Structure formats: structure tokens, C-alpha cells
Amino acid sequence: MIGLAFLSSSCAIHAGLTTNANLHTTEVELSGNNFKVVASVQGESQAMYIFGIGGISKKALVAEARSEMLSNANLIGSSKAVINETVEVKHSFFPFVRIFEVIVSAHVIEFTDKG
């Protein structure tokens, strides 16, 4: 019974990363009243490893989730930007299976004063 309980149990670790891990930065002045928050967007990616085999790297998971988030933000051809980006990583593990889930979320702002 103890062995069956061990095999059917799981554990999970969750971490939120609010630092800017992006090496390509752009400075935008947000001190004035020249923008408004128009949306909250997110992107997700997930990988499963069985006996340590499968899935993609954690960097690739973050890149995939960020790409989906930026696609959902619909920034192209507009005066919008993404701010307050947060990366959340959830790591669940069972006896022989590990699952990594990455969620990247941010706020979309639109600039109202172009001059």
C-alpha cells in the first residue's frame, strides 16, 4: 500500500521570475500621462520528460511562451508596447515523469501622445 501511494503521488515547484532576462532592451519614458493600459496577455508552453528523455530545453520553453505572448499582444503596426513581463515556471514531478510548464505574461500599453 505504501509503494502504491508513493507511485501515485506527485510534487510541484512554482517560481515566478519578474526580472528582465531580455538582453535586447528598449527604453521608453513612462513618467508622463502619454499611455494607457489596453490589455493583459500571456503565452504558455509545456514539455514532458519520461525517464529524463523528451521535451525541449527550459530556454526554448520560455522563448516559445514569450513568442505566443507577443503574438497575442498584436503589436505590429501600432503604437503599443509590452511592459511588466513576468515568467512563471511550474515544475511537477512524478516517480518517472517530469513536466515543465512556462507562462509568460505582460501588460500591453498604447501610447496616446505621439509628439
C-alpha positions as semicolon CSV with decimal commas, in nm:
position;residue;x (nm);y (nm);z (nm)
1;M;0,000;0,000;0,000
2;I;0,284;0,241;0,081
3;G;0,451;0,171;-0,255
4;L;0,121;0,232;-0,439
5;A;0,072;0,559;-0,252
6;F;0,427;0,668;-0,345
7;L;0,380;0,584;-0,714
8;S;0,053;0,776;-0,738
9;S;0,177;1,089;-0,557
10;S;0,345;1,391;-0,710
11;C;0,518;1,713;-0,615
12;A;0,530;2,054;-0,778
13;I;0,755;2,357;-0,760
14;H;0,645;2,700;-0,880
15;A;0,870;3,000;-0,941
16;G;0,786;3,348;-1,067
17;L;1,062;3,545;-1,236
18;T;0,997;3,917;-1,253
19;T;1,345;4,027;-1,355
20;N;1,422;4,140;-1,708
21;A;1,606;3,844;-1,862
22;N;1,581;4,004;-2,207
23;L;1,920;4,120;-2,332
24;H;1,764;4,332;-2,610
25;T;1,616;4,625;-2,423
26;T;1,446;4,941;-2,539
27;E;1,397;5,241;-2,316
28;V;1,057;5,405;-2,314
29;E;0,965;5,704;-2,099
30;L;0,651;5,621;-1,900
31;S;0,665;5,907;-1,650
32;G;0,405;6,119;-1,825
33;N;0,038;6,060;-1,891
34;N;0,106;5,958;-2,251
35;F;-0,013;5,596;-2,245
36;K;-0,295;5,371;-2,130
37;V;-0,301;5,001;-2,041
38;V;-0,514;4,829;-2,304
39;A;-0,472;4,457;-2,238
40;S;-0,316;4,179;-2,037
41;V;-0,165;3,900;-2,247
42;Q;0,002;3,566;-2,185
43;G;0,162;3,275;-2,364
44;E;0,222;2,920;-2,246
45;S;0,444;2,625;-2,331
46;Q;0,487;2,283;-2,178
47;A;0,727;1,988;-2,200
48;M;0,712;1,636;-2,057
49;Y;1,015;1,422;-1,978
50;I;0,983;1,047;-1,919
51;F;1,293;0,897;-1,753
52;G;1,465;1,228;-1,839
53;I;1,404;1,190;-2,213
54;G;1,183;1,415;-2,425
55;G;1,067;1,772;-2,435
56;I;1,277;2,077;-2,512
57;S;1,514;2,291;-2,304
58;K;1,384;2,539;-2,047
59;K;1,524;2,829;-2,254
60;A;1,325;2,706;-2,553
61;L;1,011;2,678;-2,337
62;V;1,048;3,041;-2,228
63;A;1,112;3,152;-2,587
64;E;0,806;2,962;-2,713
65;A;0,582;3,107;-2,440
66;R;0,719;3,459;-2,499
67;S;0,660;3,425;-2,874
68;E;0,298;3,323;-2,815
69;M;0,251;3,610;-2,569
70;L;0,390;3,866;-2,817
71;S;0,170;3,723;-3,093
72;N;-0,133;3,764;-2,866
73;A;-0,028;4,125;-2,793
74;N;-0,079;4,227;-3,159
75;L;0,195;4,493;-3,154
76;I;0,286;4,513;-3,523
77;G;0,182;4,835;-3,696
78;S;0,064;5,011;-3,381
79;S;0,198;5,239;-3,110
80;K;0,181;4,966;-2,844
81;A;0,444;4,814;-2,617
82;V;0,467;4,528;-2,368
83;I;0,555;4,611;-2,005
84;N;0,572;4,428;-1,672
85;E;0,673;4,096;-1,827
86;T;0,664;3,805;-1,582
87;V;0,787;3,449;-1,638
88;E;0,634;3,175;-1,425
89;V;0,778;2,822;-1,421
90;K;0,591;2,526;-1,277
91;H;0,784;2,202;-1,236
92;S;0,578;1,893;-1,150
93;F;0,739;1,559;-1,094
94;F;0,605;1,210;-1,051
95;P;0,819;0,898;-0,995
96;F;0,934;0,869;-1,360
97;V;0,779;1,173;-1,526
98;R;0,866;1,545;-1,507
99;I;0,653;1,821;-1,653
100;F;0,773;2,179;-1,703
101;E;0,514;2,449;-1,776
102;V;0,615;2,807;-1,854
103;I;0,373;3,101;-1,859
104;V;0,490;3,444;-1,978
105;S;0,250;3,731;-1,908
106;A;0,262;4,108;-1,953
107;H;0,054;4,423;-1,989
108;V;0,008;4,593;-2,325
109;I;0,016;4,971;-2,327
110;E;-0,080;5,204;-2,610
111;F;0,080;5,544;-2,644
112;T;-0,171;5,828;-2,677
113;D;0,066;6,123;-2,727
114;K;0,296;6,079;-3,026
115;G;0,456;6,419;-3,011
